[in-house]
């Protein structure tokens, strides 16, 4: 890891740079694959699944028999753990439901807002070396609570054309309606345009690598909404002298093992903590099965010392981490003042892993600084807020003159006439 002491604010953007390719580096690849999917449908999906995943499939749809078989392959111990996580995630997201908001803004003018589900949603679940069945829970549970009719799931197959059993088990447990064996850019493209086999959706959810992130961004230009630009995982920990160095190191490594393009950062006001955490990282790293992956991520990450909490918080808000852990005596200061973070974890006994799996909060979060303007996935992500209004005769008389004046001032005569005709009709009565 890179040790940095008292960096000047004018250098923060440089030292906090993410180790990712730019949109432009990947965009042309994405555009080419999308165009092919739009023109050739399943044929293009078959081609790129063969190219990227090493398996040629004639049928992408997961059958009921495959789901039943997968259920028998998941251990009772894992099923029990998934059940606990499902219950907590359900409780937290179910509590986010809001009732109809209704108000009479002026006598005779009734306005209200109601939430309606997005009827067709697509969930992208990364596969690869770490099949994220936990992400199925994080996306399918709120989708089901929201009332989405069609919940489809795309995830890459392995080289035998199979899906990890835990992903299939979690999907059927949480009410996913269709599961497809395809991943990467081609999965996002298929859900964007629809093919003979794979349904088109109105909104795409889920994390992925840089190619999936750019594909989602391109999908949003094709009329399909996305949850957020969620790319490679990242974690920033603030720790002072009250932190436990071994805990902090374990948290940093938990994110580093996600992928070689993950980024983890320690910000501290204690040089002793900085050195102790570094020692612990390399000590724990040696015992990790995914050491090779974590080691690359660690080499791109920073240990940053600053003089005081104020500077630390300013730097953290500038970075806008996906995950933010606070291990500090003055934790309330950071809790109250943090502006840019996807999800916040407070205290020595709140590992980021808890949010990834079972505490109840959602782990699909904005990365790459997008926490400055995006929220993580929540119940509202699967709903639309629709407004309604009903105006009585008295109501149009009360606000009609204002509408006429404003419409005329904007040069929109037809807008004015729509009111004037009604007012004239009422004046005849």
Secondary structure, DSSP 8 states (H G I E B T S, - for coil): -EEEES--GGGHHHHT--S---HHHHHHHHHHHHHHHHHHTHHHHHHHHHHHHS---S--B--HHHHHHHHHHS-HHHHHHHHHHHHHHHHHHHTT----EEEEEETTEEEEEEEEE-SEEEEE---TTS--HHHHHHHHHHHHHHT-SEEEEEE---TTS---HHHHHHHHHTT--EEEE--HHHHHHHHHH--SSS---SEEE----HHHHHHHHHHHTTT-EES----S-EEEEEE-TTS-HHHHHHHHHHHHTT-TT-EEEEEES-HHHHHHHHHHHHHHHTT-TTHHHHHHHHHT-EEEE-SSHHHHHHHHHHH-EEEEEEE-TTHHHHHHH--SEEEEEESTT--HHHHHHTSSS------TTGGGT-----GGGGEEEEEEEEE-HHHHHHHHHHHHHHHHHTT-HHHHHHHHHHHHHHHH-
